[in-house]
């Protein structure tokens, strides 16, 4: 029973991480910095923990010495990778988008905005921040979709100028 729970938990965590990665692939952004931190902590700590549980459950099935040595090696590698990612997490959240100014608000849906956004890496980047005009739409409460927008071609009657 314990073996099935470990394998089942491992597959649930991997499935959730794949779904979130696909969301990144489709150019969605995490809506708030707090949500991004929670996601990063989940991926960097829970996935290696689930892999360790999965390997332990496989080791409990086998009685071969080679399997135990391989399992222990994998667990050691997972621990080193987890330590590396925890160090990486300290520096990974430095580059981000920020809304400098809201230019337009949609008349029908106040959550859809056109804003001047900048992307920069703070003190770790010597170049100036890149500035874009983006249309920002909520996709879910946790994700937003941002697309580059040309304010000359928008339908002015659909937007309120800020």
N, C-alpha and C positions, 0 to 999 in steps of 0.2 A: 504493500500500500504506500509506504513512504517513497519507494522508488518511482511510483507512478505520479505522485504529487510533485517530486522534484522535476521530472521530465515535463509534466504539464505546466508547471510554473515557468520553467525555462522557455517553453514555446510561447506562452502568453507574453512574456517580457520581450522576446525577440519579435513577435508579431507587432506589438505596440511600437517598438523602436523602428521597425520597417515602415509602419504607417506614418509616423512622424517624419521620417526621412523622406518619404514620398511627398509629404506636404512641403518640405523644403524644396524638393525637386520641382514642384509646380509654382515656384516663386511666391509662396505665402510667407508672411513674417509672423513671428510670435507677437501678439498685441502688446504685451507689457513685459518689462524687464524681469519682474518677479516670476512670471510664467517661464521665461527662458532659463532662469537660474534653476527652477524646479526641474525642467526637462534635462538640463545638463547634468545636474546631480543624479537624476534617475538613471540616465544612460551611463555615466561614468562610474557609478557605484553599484547599481542593481544588476546590470548586465554581467559584469565580472563575477558578482556574487552568484547569479543564476548559473553561469558557466561552471563555477566551482561546485555548486550543488549537483549539477548534471554529471560532472566527472566523478564525484563521490558516489553517486547512485550507480554509475557504470562500474566503479571499482568494487562495490559491494556485491555485484553479480559475479565478477571474475575472481578466480583464485590464483591466477598466473602472476609470477613475480615480475615478468616483463610488463604486464598491464599495470601493475602497481607502480613500477618505476616511471612508466610513461605518464600515468595519471598524476603522480607527484611532480613530475617535470612540468606538466601543463598547469597545475595549480601554482607552482612557483612562477611560471611565465605570466599567468593571469595577475598574480600579486604585483609583479614588477610593472606590468602595463597599467594596472590600476593606480599605482603610485605615480607613474609618469603622467597619467591623465589628471590626477589630482593636482600635480604641479602645473600642468597646462591650464587647468581651470582658473588658476589665479590670474593668468595673463590673457585668457581668451575673450573676456568680455570688455575689452578696451575699445574696440572698433564698433561703432553703432551709428544708426540713423537717428537724427533728431529733427523734430519739426521746428523750423525757425519762425515761420509765420503762416497762418491760415489765410489763404487768398480768397477762396470761394467756399460756400456751403450750399449743398443741394437743397432746393426748396421742398422736395417731396420727402427726402430722407436726410435728416440733420446729421446722421452719422457718416455720410459720404462727404468728403471734403477734397479740395484741391489745395495743396500746401507747398510751400517752399521748404525743401528738406536738405539737410547737409549730412554727409557721411564722412566721418573722420575717426582717427585713432588716438586722439589726444596727444599726450606727451611722447608717445612712442613713434609718432609719424612726423617727419620734418616737412612734408608737403601740406599745402592748405587743403581744407575739407572740400570735397566735391559737392557741388550744389545742383539740385534738380528740382523741377516742378513736377509733383506727383499727384495723381488721383488716388486717394486712399479710401478703400471700401472695407467695411467689416465683413469677413467671411464667416466666422463663428465668433463667439465671445472670446476665444483664445487666439484667433488668427485674423490677420488683415491681409488684403491683397493690394499691392502698390504697383501702379503702372505709370510710366512717364506720360505726361499730359502736355499738350500744346494749348495754352490758354487763348490763343487767337482763334482756334477752330472750334471751341466749345459753343454750345447753344446758350447764349447769354440769358435767355428767359428762364432757363432751368436752374440758374445759380444766383445766389445772393452774394454780392461782393462784400468782403469784410473790410 
